[in-house]
Amino acid sequence: MKEKDITVVSREAPRRGKTNLEKLRDLTDEEIDASIAGDPDWSDDWNWSDAVLVIPPKKKAISIRVDEDVLDYFKQEAQAISGA
């Protein structure tokens, strides 16, 4: 694995997003309303009364043993699919 592909994230130093928080804090209510009005997906007509909370089933942890050549094959396939 290449060094540039490794990302280290910890609780003490969480990864920073790309959002410009200063610019966001400086927005006025009028600028926010104008931005919302220009969004074609925005609707002020939401009806959540029929909403249903769906909790996905828990995943099962499994462990399998495979031959090294089988594992190498799947790693190569994964790299080919991801374009790495």
Phi and psi restraints in degrees (range 20) as a CNS / XPLOR table:
assign (resid 1 and name C) (resid 2 and name N)
       (resid 2 and name CA) (resid 2 and name C) 1.0 -76.0 20.0 2
assign (resid 2 and name N) (resid 2 and name CA)
       (resid 2 and name C) (resid 3 and name N) 1.0 146.1 20.0 2
assign (resid 2 and name C) (resid 3 and name N)
       (resid 3 and name CA) (resid 3 and name C) 1.0 -59.1 20.0 2
assign (resid 3 and name N) (resid 3 and name CA)
       (resid 3 and name C) (resid 4 and name N) 1.0 -37.4 20.0 2
assign (resid 3 and name C) (resid 4 and name N)
       (resid 4 and name CA) (resid 4 and name C) 1.0 -69.4 20.0 2
assign (resid 4 and name N) (resid 4 and name CA)
       (resid 4 and name C) (resid 5 and name N) 1.0 -18.2 20.0 2
assign (resid 4 and name C) (resid 5 and name N)
       (resid 5 and name CA) (resid 5 and name C) 1.0 -83.5 20.0 2
assign (resid 5 and name N) (resid 5 and name CA)
       (resid 5 and name C) (resid 6 and name N) 1.0 -8.0 20.0 2
assign (resid 5 and name C) (resid 6 and name N)
       (resid 6 and name CA) (resid 6 and name C) 1.0 -93.6 20.0 2
assign (resid 6 and name N) (resid 6 and name CA)
       (resid 6 and name C) (resid 7 and name N) 1.0 125.4 20.0 2
assign (resid 6 and name C) (resid 7 and name N)
       (resid 7 and name CA) (resid 7 and name C) 1.0 -118.5 20.0 2
assign (resid 7 and name N) (resid 7 and name CA)
       (resid 7 and name C) (resid 8 and name N) 1.0 127.4 20.0 2
assign (resid 7 and name C) (resid 8 and name N)
       (resid 8 and name CA) (resid 8 and name C) 1.0 -106.4 20.0 2
assign (resid 8 and name N) (resid 8 and name CA)
       (resid 8 and name C) (resid 9 and name N) 1.0 124.3 20.0 2
assign (resid 8 and name C) (resid 9 and name N)
       (resid 9 and name CA) (resid 9 and name C) 1.0 -129.7 20.0 2
assign (resid 9 and name N) (resid 9 and name CA)
       (resid 9 and name C) (resid 10 and name N) 1.0 134.3 20.0 2
assign (resid 9 and name C) (resid 10 and name N)
       (resid 10 and name CA) (resid 10 and name C) 1.0 -132.0 20.0 2
assign (resid 10 and name N) (resid 10 and name CA)
       (resid 10 and name C) (resid 11 and name N) 1.0 166.3 20.0 2
assign (resid 10 and name C) (resid 11 and name N)
       (resid 11 and name CA) (resid 11 and name C) 1.0 -66.3 20.0 2
assign (resid 11 and name N) (resid 11 and name CA)
       (resid 11 and name C) (resid 12 and name N) 1.0 -32.4 20.0 2
assign (resid 11 and name C) (resid 12 and name N)
       (resid 12 and name CA) (resid 12 and name C) 1.0 -72.8 20.0 2
assign (resid 12 and name N) (resid 12 and name CA)
       (resid 12 and name C) (resid 13 and name N) 1.0 -30.9 20.0 2
assign (resid 12 and name C) (resid 13 and name N)
       (resid 13 and name CA) (resid 13 and name C) 1.0 -132.7 20.0 2
assign (resid 13 and name N) (resid 13 and name CA)
       (resid 13 and name C) (resid 14 and name N) 1.0 76.0 20.0 2
assign (resid 13 and name C) (resid 14 and name N)
       (resid 14 and name CA) (resid 14 and name C) 1.0 -65.4 20.0 2
assign (resid 14 and name N) (resid 14 and name CA)
       (resid 14 and name C) (resid 15 and name N) 1.0 155.0 20.0 2
assign (resid 14 and name C) (resid 15 and name N)
       (resid 15 and name CA) (resid 15 and name C) 1.0 -68.4 20.0 2
assign (resid 15 and name N) (resid 15 and name CA)
       (resid 15 and name C) (resid 16 and name N) 1.0 138.4 20.0 2
assign (resid 15 and name C) (resid 16 and name N)
       (resid 16 and name CA) (resid 16 and name C) 1.0 -87.3 20.0 2
assign (resid 16 and name N) (resid 16 and name CA)
       (resid 16 and name C) (resid 17 and name N) 1.0 138.5 20.0 2
assign (resid 16 and name C) (resid 17 and name N)
       (resid 17 and name CA) (resid 17 and name C) 1.0 -79.6 20.0 2
assign (resid 17 and name N) (resid 17 and name CA)
       (resid 17 and name C) (resid 18 and name N) 1.0 179.5 20.0 2
assign (resid 17 and name C) (resid 18 and name N)
       (resid 18 and name CA) (resid 18 and name C) 1.0 -95.2 20.0 2
assign (resid 18 and name N) (resid 18 and name CA)
       (resid 18 and name C) (resid 19 and name N) 1.0 2.8 20.0 2
assign (resid 18 and name C) (resid 19 and name N)
       (resid 19 and name CA) (resid 19 and name C) 1.0 -71.1 20.0 2
assign (resid 19 and name N) (resid 19 and name CA)
       (resid 19 and name C) (resid 20 and name N) 1.0 133.1 20.0 2
assign (resid 19 and name C) (resid 20 and name N)
       (resid 20 and name CA) (resid 20 and name C) 1.0 -84.5 20.0 2
assign (resid 20 and name N) (resid 20 and name CA)
       (resid 20 and name C) (resid 21 and name N) 1.0 92.4 20.0 2
assign (resid 20 and name C) (resid 21 and name N)
       (resid 21 and name CA) (resid 21 and name C) 1.0 -66.8 20.0 2
assign (resid 21 and name N) (resid 21 and name CA)
       (resid 21 and name C) (resid 22 and name N) 1.0 -33.1 20.0 2
assign (resid 21 and name C) (resid 22 and name N)
       (resid 22 and name CA) (resid 22 and name C) 1.0 -62.8 20.0 2
assign (resid 22 and name N) (resid 22 and name CA)
       (resid 22 and name C) (resid 23 and name N) 1.0 -47.1 20.0 2
assign (resid 22 and name C) (resid 23 and name N)
       (resid 23 and name CA) (resid 23 and name C) 1.0 -62.4 20.0 2
assign (resid 23 and name N) (resid 23 and name CA)
       (resid 23 and name C) (resid 24 and name N) 1.0 -39.6 20.0 2
assign (resid 23 and name C) (resid 24 and name N)
       (resid 24 and name CA) (resid 24 and name C) 1.0 -64.0 20.0 2
assign (resid 24 and name N) (resid 24 and name CA)
       (resid 24 and name C) (resid 25 and name N) 1.0 -42.8 20.0 2
assign (resid 24 and name C) (resid 25 and name N)
       (resid 25 and name CA) (resid 25 and name C) 1.0 -64.8 20.0 2
assign (resid 25 and name N) (resid 25 and name CA)
       (resid 25 and name C) (resid 26 and name N) 1.0 -30.4 20.0 2
assign (resid 25 and name C) (resid 26 and name N)
       (resid 26 and name CA) (resid 26 and name C) 1.0 -81.2 20.0 2
assign (resid 26 and name N) (resid 26 and name CA)
       (resid 26 and name C) (resid 27 and name N) 1.0 -9.2 20.0 2
assign (resid 26 and name C) (resid 27 and name N)
       (resid 27 and name CA) (resid 27 and name C) 1.0 -66.1 20.0 2
assign (resid 27 and name N) (resid 27 and name CA)
       (resid 27 and name C) (resid 28 and name N) 1.0 137.0 20.0 2
assign (resid 27 and name C) (resid 28 and name N)
       (resid 28 and name CA) (resid 28 and name C) 1.0 -86.1 20.0 2
assign (resid 28 and name N) (resid 28 and name CA)
       (resid 28 and name C) (resid 29 and name N) 1.0 165.5 20.0 2
assign (resid 28 and name C) (resid 29 and name N)
       (resid 29 and name CA) (resid 29 and name C) 1.0 -60.3 20.0 2
assign (resid 29 and name N) (resid 29 and name CA)
       (resid 29 and name C) (resid 30 and name N) 1.0 -37.0 20.0 2
assign (resid 29 and name C) (resid 30 and name N)
       (resid 30 and name CA) (resid 30 and name C) 1.0 -65.2 20.0 2
assign (resid 30 and name N) (resid 30 and name CA)
       (resid 30 and name C) (resid 31 and name N) 1.0 -40.6 20.0 2
assign (resid 30 and name C) (resid 31 and name N)
       (resid 31 and name CA) (resid 31 and name C) 1.0 -66.0 20.0 2
assign (resid 31 and name N) (resid 31 and name CA)
       (resid 31 and name C) (resid 32 and name N) 1.0 -38.7 20.0 2
assign (resid 31 and name C) (resid 32 and name N)
       (resid 32 and name CA) (resid 32 and name C) 1.0 -66.1 20.0 2
assign (resid 32 and name N) (resid 32 and name CA)
       (resid 32 and name C) (resid 33 and name N) 1.0 -45.0 20.0 2
assign (resid 32 and name C) (resid 33 and name N)
       (resid 33 and name CA) (resid 33 and name C) 1.0 -61.8 20.0 2
assign (resid 33 and name N) (resid 33 and name CA)
       (resid 33 and name C) (resid 34 and name N) 1.0 -40.1 20.0 2
assign (resid 33 and name C) (resid 34 and name N)
       (resid 34 and name CA) (resid 34 and name C) 1.0 -65.3 20.0 2
assign (resid 34 and name N) (resid 34 and name CA)
       (resid 34 and name C) (resid 35 and name N) 1.0 -39.3 20.0 2
assign (resid 34 and name C) (resid 35 and name N)
       (resid 35 and name CA) (resid 35 and name C) 1.0 -64.8 20.0 2
assign (resid 35 and name N) (resid 35 and name CA)
       (resid 35 and name C) (resid 36 and name N) 1.0 -42.0 20.0 2
assign (resid 35 and name C) (resid 36 and name N)
       (resid 36 and name CA) (resid 36 and name C) 1.0 -65.7 20.0 2
assign (resid 36 and name N) (resid 36 and name CA)
       (resid 36 and name C) (resid 37 and name N) 1.0 -42.4 20.0 2
assign (resid 36 and name C) (resid 37 and name N)
       (resid 37 and name CA) (resid 37 and name C) 1.0 -63.1 20.0 2
assign (resid 37 and name N) (resid 37 and name CA)
       (resid 37 and name C) (resid 38 and name N) 1.0 -29.4 20.0 2
assign (resid 37 and name C) (resid 38 and name N)
       (resid 38 and name CA) (resid 38 and name C) 1.0 -86.0 20.0 2
assign (resid 38 and name N) (resid 38 and name CA)
       (resid 38 and name C) (resid 39 and name N) 1.0 -1.9 20.0 2
assign (resid 38 and name C) (resid 39 and name N)
       (resid 39 and name CA) (resid 39 and name C) 1.0 -89.5 20.0 2
assign (resid 39 and name N) (resid 39 and name CA)
       (resid 39 and name C) (resid 40 and name N) 1.0 115.8 20.0 2
assign (resid 39 and name C) (resid 40 and name N)
       (resid 40 and name CA) (resid 40 and name C) 1.0 -66.5 20.0 2
assign (resid 40 and name N) (resid 40 and name CA)
       (resid 40 and name C) (resid 41 and name N) 1.0 -18.9 20.0 2
assign (resid 40 and name C) (resid 41 and name N)
       (resid 41 and name CA) (resid 41 and name C) 1.0 -88.0 20.0 2
assign (resid 41 and name N) (resid 41 and name CA)
       (resid 41 and name C) (resid 42 and name N) 1.0 -9.5 20.0 2
assign (resid 41 and name C) (resid 42 and name N)
       (resid 42 and name CA) (resid 42 and name C) 1.0 -76.2 20.0 2
assign (resid 42 and name N) (resid 42 and name CA)
       (resid 42 and name C) (resid 43 and name N) 1.0 139.3 20.0 2
assign (resid 42 and name C) (resid 43 and name N)
       (resid 43 and name CA) (resid 43 and name C) 1.0 -141.5 20.0 2
assign (resid 43 and name N) (resid 43 and name CA)
       (resid 43 and name C) (resid 44 and name N) 1.0 134.5 20.0 2
assign (resid 43 and name C) (resid 44 and name N)
       (resid 44 and name CA) (resid 44 and name C) 1.0 -92.5 20.0 2
assign (resid 44 and name N) (resid 44 and name CA)
       (resid 44 and name C) (resid 45 and name N) 1.0 11.4 20.0 2
assign (resid 44 and name C) (resid 45 and name N)
       (resid 45 and name CA) (resid 45 and name C) 1.0 -113.8 20.0 2
assign (resid 45 and name N) (resid 45 and name CA)
       (resid 45 and name C) (resid 46 and name N) 1.0 48.3 20.0 2
assign (resid 45 and name C) (resid 46 and name N)
       (resid 46 and name CA) (resid 46 and name C) 1.0 -80.4 20.0 2
assign (resid 46 and name N) (resid 46 and name CA)
       (resid 46 and name C) (resid 47 and name N) 1.0 137.5 20.0 2
assign (resid 46 and name C) (resid 47 and name N)
       (resid 47 and name CA) (resid 47 and name C) 1.0 -125.6 20.0 2
assign (resid 47 and name N) (resid 47 and name CA)
       (resid 47 and name C) (resid 48 and name N) 1.0 103.8 20.0 2
assign (resid 47 and name C) (resid 48 and name N)
       (resid 48 and name CA) (resid 48 and name C) 1.0 -97.3 20.0 2
assign (resid 48 and name N) (resid 48 and name CA)
       (resid 48 and name C) (resid 49 and name N) 1.0 7.9 20.0 2
assign (resid 48 and name C) (resid 49 and name N)
       (resid 49 and name CA) (resid 49 and name C) 1.0 -65.7 20.0 2
assign (resid 49 and name N) (resid 49 and name CA)
       (resid 49 and name C) (resid 50 and name N) 1.0 -26.8 20.0 2
assign (resid 49 and name C) (resid 50 and name N)
       (resid 50 and name CA) (resid 50 and name C) 1.0 -99.6 20.0 2
assign (resid 50 and name N) (resid 50 and name CA)
       (resid 50 and name C) (resid 51 and name N) 1.0 7.3 20.0 2
assign (resid 50 and name C) (resid 51 and name N)
       (resid 51 and name CA) (resid 51 and name C) 1.0 -66.6 20.0 2
assign (resid 51 and name N) (resid 51 and name CA)
       (resid 51 and name C) (resid 52 and name N) 1.0 144.1 20.0 2
assign (resid 51 and name C) (resid 52 and name N)
       (resid 52 and name CA) (resid 52 and name C) 1.0 -126.2 20.0 2
assign (resid 52 and name N) (resid 52 and name CA)
       (resid 52 and name C) (resid 53 and name N) 1.0 129.2 20.0 2
assign (resid 52 and name C) (resid 53 and name N)
       (resid 53 and name CA) (resid 53 and name C) 1.0 -77.3 20.0 2
assign (resid 53 and name N) (resid 53 and name CA)
       (resid 53 and name C) (resid 54 and name N) 1.0 123.8 20.0 2
assign (resid 53 and name C) (resid 54 and name N)
       (resid 54 and name CA) (resid 54 and name C) 1.0 -115.0 20.0 2
assign (resid 54 and name N) (resid 54 and name CA)
       (resid 54 and name C) (resid 55 and name N) 1.0 117.1 20.0 2
assign (resid 54 and name C) (resid 55 and name N)
       (resid 55 and name CA) (resid 55 and name C) 1.0 -103.2 20.0 2
assign (resid 55 and name N) (resid 55 and name CA)
       (resid 55 and name C) (resid 56 and name N) 1.0 117.7 20.0 2
assign (resid 55 and name C) (resid 56 and name N)
       (resid 56 and name CA) (resid 56 and name C) 1.0 -65.9 20.0 2
assign (resid 56 and name N) (resid 56 and name CA)
       (resid 56 and name C) (resid 57 and name N) 1.0 152.2 20.0 2
assign (resid 56 and name C) (resid 57 and name N)
       (resid 57 and name CA) (resid 57 and name C) 1.0 -65.8 20.0 2
assign (resid 57 and name N) (resid 57 and name CA)
       (resid 57 and name C) (resid 58 and name N) 1.0 152.6 20.0 2
assign (resid 57 and name C) (resid 58 and name N)
       (resid 58 and name CA) (resid 58 and name C) 1.0 -68.1 20.0 2
assign (resid 58 and name N) (resid 58 and name CA)
       (resid 58 and name C) (resid 59 and name N) 1.0 147.8 20.0 2
assign (resid 58 and name C) (resid 59 and name N)
       (resid 59 and name CA) (resid 59 and name C) 1.0 -83.1 20.0 2
assign (resid 59 and name N) (resid 59 and name CA)
       (resid 59 and name C) (resid 60 and name N) 1.0 150.9 20.0 2
assign (resid 59 and name C) (resid 60 and name N)
       (resid 60 and name CA) (resid 60 and name C) 1.0 -100.3 20.0 2
assign (resid 60 and name N) (resid 60 and name CA)
       (resid 60 and name C) (resid 61 and name N) 1.0 131.9 20.0 2
assign (resid 60 and name C) (resid 61 and name N)
       (resid 61 and name CA) (resid 61 and name C) 1.0 -85.0 20.0 2
assign (resid 61 and name N) (resid 61 and name CA)
       (resid 61 and name C) (resid 62 and name N) 1.0 130.8 20.0 2
assign (resid 61 and name C) (resid 62 and name N)
       (resid 62 and name CA) (resid 62 and name C) 1.0 -129.8 20.0 2
assign (resid 62 and name N) (resid 62 and name CA)
       (resid 62 and name C) (resid 63 and name N) 1.0 163.7 20.0 2
assign (resid 62 and name C) (resid 63 and name N)
       (resid 63 and name CA) (resid 63 and name C) 1.0 -135.8 20.0 2
assign (resid 63 and name N) (resid 63 and name CA)
       (resid 63 and name C) (resid 64 and name N) 1.0 130.8 20.0 2
assign (resid 63 and name C) (resid 64 and name N)
       (resid 64 and name CA) (resid 64 and name C) 1.0 -130.7 20.0 2
assign (resid 64 and name N) (resid 64 and name CA)
       (resid 64 and name C) (resid 65 and name N) 1.0 156.9 20.0 2
assign (resid 64 and name C) (resid 65 and name N)
       (resid 65 and name CA) (resid 65 and name C) 1.0 -114.7 20.0 2
assign (resid 65 and name N) (resid 65 and name CA)
       (resid 65 and name C) (resid 66 and name N) 1.0 127.7 20.0 2
assign (resid 65 and name C) (resid 66 and name N)
       (resid 66 and name CA) (resid 66 and name C) 1.0 -131.1 20.0 2
assign (resid 66 and name N) (resid 66 and name CA)
       (resid 66 and name C) (resid 67 and name N) 1.0 156.6 20.0 2
assign (resid 66 and name C) (resid 67 and name N)
       (resid 67 and name CA) (resid 67 and name C) 1.0 -64.5 20.0 2
assign (resid 67 and name N) (resid 67 and name CA)
       (resid 67 and name C) (resid 68 and name N) 1.0 151.8 20.0 2
assign (resid 67 and name C) (resid 68 and name N)
       (resid 68 and name CA) (resid 68 and name C) 1.0 -59.8 20.0 2
assign (resid 68 and name N) (resid 68 and name CA)
       (resid 68 and name C) (resid 69 and name N) 1.0 -38.5 20.0 2
assign (resid 68 and name C) (resid 69 and name N)
       (resid 69 and name CA) (resid 69 and name C) 1.0 -66.8 20.0 2
assign (resid 69 and name N) (resid 69 and name CA)
       (resid 69 and name C) (resid 70 and name N) 1.0 -32.0 20.0 2
assign (resid 69 and name C) (resid 70 and name N)
       (resid 70 and name CA) (resid 70 and name C) 1.0 -68.2 20.0 2
assign (resid 70 and name N) (resid 70 and name CA)
       (resid 70 and name C) (resid 71 and name N) 1.0 -44.6 20.0 2
assign (resid 70 and name C) (resid 71 and name N)
       (resid 71 and name CA) (resid 71 and name C) 1.0 -62.5 20.0 2
assign (resid 71 and name N) (resid 71 and name CA)
       (resid 71 and name C) (resid 72 and name N) 1.0 -43.0 20.0 2
assign (resid 71 and name C) (resid 72 and name N)
       (resid 72 and name CA) (resid 72 and name C) 1.0 -59.9 20.0 2
assign (resid 72 and name N) (resid 72 and name CA)
       (resid 72 and name C) (resid 73 and name N) 1.0 -41.0 20.0 2
assign (resid 72 and name C) (resid 73 and name N)
       (resid 73 and name CA) (resid 73 and name C) 1.0 -58.8 20.0 2
assign (resid 73 and name N) (resid 73 and name CA)
       (resid 73 and name C) (resid 74 and name N) 1.0 -48.8 20.0 2
assign (resid 73 and name C) (resid 74 and name N)
       (resid 74 and name CA) (resid 74 and name C) 1.0 -67.2 20.0 2
assign (resid 74 and name N) (resid 74 and name CA)
       (resid 74 and name C) (resid 75 and name N) 1.0 -34.5 20.0 2
assign (resid 74 and name C) (resid 75 and name N)
       (resid 75 and name CA) (resid 75 and name C) 1.0 -63.5 20.0 2
assign (resid 75 and name N) (resid 75 and name CA)
       (resid 75 and name C) (resid 76 and name N) 1.0 -42.7 20.0 2
assign (resid 75 and name C) (resid 76 and name N)
       (resid 76 and name CA) (resid 76 and name C) 1.0 -64.5 20.0 2
assign (resid 76 and name N) (resid 76 and name CA)
       (resid 76 and name C) (resid 77 and name N) 1.0 -41.4 20.0 2
assign (resid 76 and name C) (resid 77 and name N)
       (resid 77 and name CA) (resid 77 and name C) 1.0 -62.2 20.0 2
assign (resid 77 and name N) (resid 77 and name CA)
       (resid 77 and name C) (resid 78 and name N) 1.0 -42.5 20.0 2
assign (resid 77 and name C) (resid 78 and name N)
       (resid 78 and name CA) (resid 78 and name C) 1.0 -63.0 20.0 2
assign (resid 78 and name N) (resid 78 and name CA)
       (resid 78 and name C) (resid 79 and name N) 1.0 -41.2 20.0 2
assign (resid 78 and name C) (resid 79 and name N)
       (resid 79 and name CA) (resid 79 and name C) 1.0 -66.3 20.0 2
assign (resid 79 and name N) (resid 79 and name CA)
       (resid 79 and name C) (resid 80 and name N) 1.0 -39.1 20.0 2
assign (resid 79 and name C) (resid 80 and name N)
       (resid 80 and name CA) (resid 80 and name C) 1.0 -65.0 20.0 2
assign (resid 80 and name N) (resid 80 and name CA)
       (resid 80 and name C) (resid 81 and name N) 1.0 -39.3 20.0 2
assign (resid 80 and name C) (resid 81 and name N)
       (resid 81 and name CA) (resid 81 and name C) 1.0 -69.7 20.0 2
assign (resid 81 and name N) (resid 81 and name CA)
       (resid 81 and name C) (resid 82 and name N) 1.0 -42.4 20.0 2
assign (resid 81 and name C) (resid 82 and name N)
       (resid 82 and name CA) (resid 82 and name C) 1.0 -78.8 20.0 2
assign (resid 82 and name N) (resid 82 and name CA)
       (resid 82 and name C) (resid 83 and name N) 1.0 -12.8 20.0 2
assign (resid 82 and name C) (resid 83 and name N)
       (resid 83 and name CA) (resid 83 and name C) 1.0 79.8 20.0 2
assign (resid 83 and name N) (resid 83 and name CA)
       (resid 83 and name C) (resid 84 and name N) 1.0 16.8 20.0 2
